[in-house]
């Protein structure tokens, strides 16, 4: 009788162990599936735990590289790096998405995110607190942001991100032009008149529709006047006067470069 009871208890414990292990195994398999890993990563994203989310998204991509979740995980990885202020990693992930999924229905967002990452990087270059040392800085990121937004608008004109991209492109054009005039103005104040005129002329050639062309022309007038290049000075003044008249302003009066006031109020 004692042996029978012992055997029954053993059988019951074994049965419980089998069923528990099966349930736990099922739950574990679900968590380890592409869908389960994606759900965990998404939860981490929602909690702003971008480091944890990135690890899970990258795990998903390595285990299930050809599933539908892998494509979404690649883009989510880029976005998580963007939110975590890691622009280089974000751009690398975006470029990889564009390369792997060029015909994806979400590739327009990839170009948009590429633009955003570059747009947000080093925008201090365009701030009001311009410093002389900034004259040597290369605004690479803003130019690449412009190119990314331009790609989106050109390739996907009906994208829901196109309108915002156009606005950002216009901002970037004006900001880049302003940056160049800041540099030209800095050179002018230092007496580097050739560099000032050259930089200001570049604004006219690269950004002819930006408001900064007015200040660029003014700088050219002052620089050429300081160098006694009367013909170039007068040509620049005529263009400046014409520009002002078309905008409803009053033609500027030719003055010595030492007496012409700054045009910074156009940007304030």
ABEGO torsion letter per residue (X at the ends): XAAAAAAAAAAAAAAAAAAAAAAAAAAAAAAABAAAAAAAAAAAAAAGBAAAAAAAAAAAAAABAABAAAAAAAAAAAAAAAAAGBAAAAAAAAAAAAAABAABAAAAAAAAAAAAAAAABGAAAABABBBAAAAABBBAAAAAAAAAAAAAAAABAABAAAAAAAAAAAAAAAAAAAAAAAAAAAAAAAGBAAAAAAAAAAAAAABAABAAAAAAAAAAAAAAAAAGBAAAAAAAAAAAAAAAAAAGBBBBBBBBAAABBBAAAAAX
